[in-house]
Structures are given as C-alpha cells and as structure tokens.
Amino acid sequence: MPAKRKSKRDPRLARAGVSGFNKPKRTPNHPKKSHIVVAKEGDKVKTIRFGQQGAKTAGKPKKGESRRIKMKRKSFKARHRKNIAKGKMSAAYWANKVKW
C-alpha cells in the first residue's frame, strides 16, 4: 500500500487567515493596516501588513474616471517606484497591486 503524503500547511497561513501564499486579504478590524499577505519568493516566507486603514485610494482604473483620480494613482506609483520594484517581499509592491 503506497504511503499517502500529507502536506503540512504552513502555520503562518493560518495565523494570518489567508488561503495561500501571495494571496492578500482585507483586515477591516486591524487598527492601522488594511490588508495582510503571506508573501513567498523562493524559500523565503514573510508576513506583510500593508495599506492605510480607511485611506481613500484611487483603486483600479475605471472607464470615465476623473483626471484627479488618474493623477493621484500616477503620483503614488511615482513616489513609491523604488520600493515597488523590490518585488513581492515589500509592502509597497502589494499596496500597488491591490489598492492602486
């Protein structure tokens, strides 16, 4: 009889309450940060909280949005470009991907 392999679920996923690695989740009850993700790149794993709770972000581009919203998004991306470029292990990367 072949032995069944049981893959052990990483305890960091359960603690963060996310469904898997690199899958962000909203945290409405956290006092400061709006999202959490357990980021994994290669064999490195890191829990990252990101995004200001209650911030008025531009969100994803929508048809017919105002020039002000477009400029707000552009400014955020320019201001954080260096940190976004650091990849999955930075909070700026996830804020850019999820909130902007």
N, C-alpha and C positions, 0 to 999 in steps of 0.2 A: 504494500500500500504506500503510495507516494506521500511524503510529508507535505502538509499544507504550510505555505509561508504566510505568516501573519505580519503584515507591515505595521509597525508601531507608529501611531500618529504622534507627531511632534507635540509635546505639551505646550509649547509656545502658541500653537494654533488655537488650542482650547482656551488658554488663558486670555488671548486676545478676542476670542469669539468669532474668528473668521473661518471661512470654508476651506481655504487652502493658501499656499504661498502666493504672494504677489496679487492677492485679491483684496482690495480695500473695502472697508466697511465704515458706515457712519457711526459716530458715537455721540448721540444727542445729549446724553447725561454727563458727559465729561465736562468739567468746569472750564477748560481752556481750549482743548483741541477738538476739531470736528470730525476727524477720521483716524482710523488706525489700519495698518497693514503689516503683515509679517513678510518682509522682503527677503528674497533668497537669490543670490547670484553665485553660481558655482557651489562651493560648500559653505559659504558664509551665509548666516541667517541673522536677521536683525529686526526687532520690533520697532516700528516707526509711527509716531503720532504726528499728524500734520494738519494744517489748516486752522485758521482762527474761527472759534465758535461764533456763529451769528454774523460772520462777515458777509457783506454784500459783494459777492464776486460776479464777474461778468458771465460765468457759465460757458457752456459750449456755444459756438457761433450759430446764430439762428437767422433765417431769411428775414430781411427787413429790419434788422436791429439798428439802433441809432449809432451815429458816428462816435458819440461819447463812450458808449459801451465798447466799441471796436478799439478806441484809443486806450481805454482802461486795460483791456486784455493785452494790447501791444506793449504798454508800459510795464505791466507785470512781467511779461516774458523777457523784455529787455533788461529790467532791473535784476532779475534772477537767473539770467542766461548761464553764468558761470556755474552756479550750483545745480541747475537743471542738467547741465552737461555731465555732472558727476555720475549720473545713472541711477539705477534702481535703489541704491543704498542711501539716497539722500531724500529728505523731506520735500525739498523744492521740486524734485522730479515728480513725486506723487501729487503734490499740490497742482502742478502744471497739468498733469494728466487727468486728474479727477475734477478739480474745481475750476480750471480755466480752459 
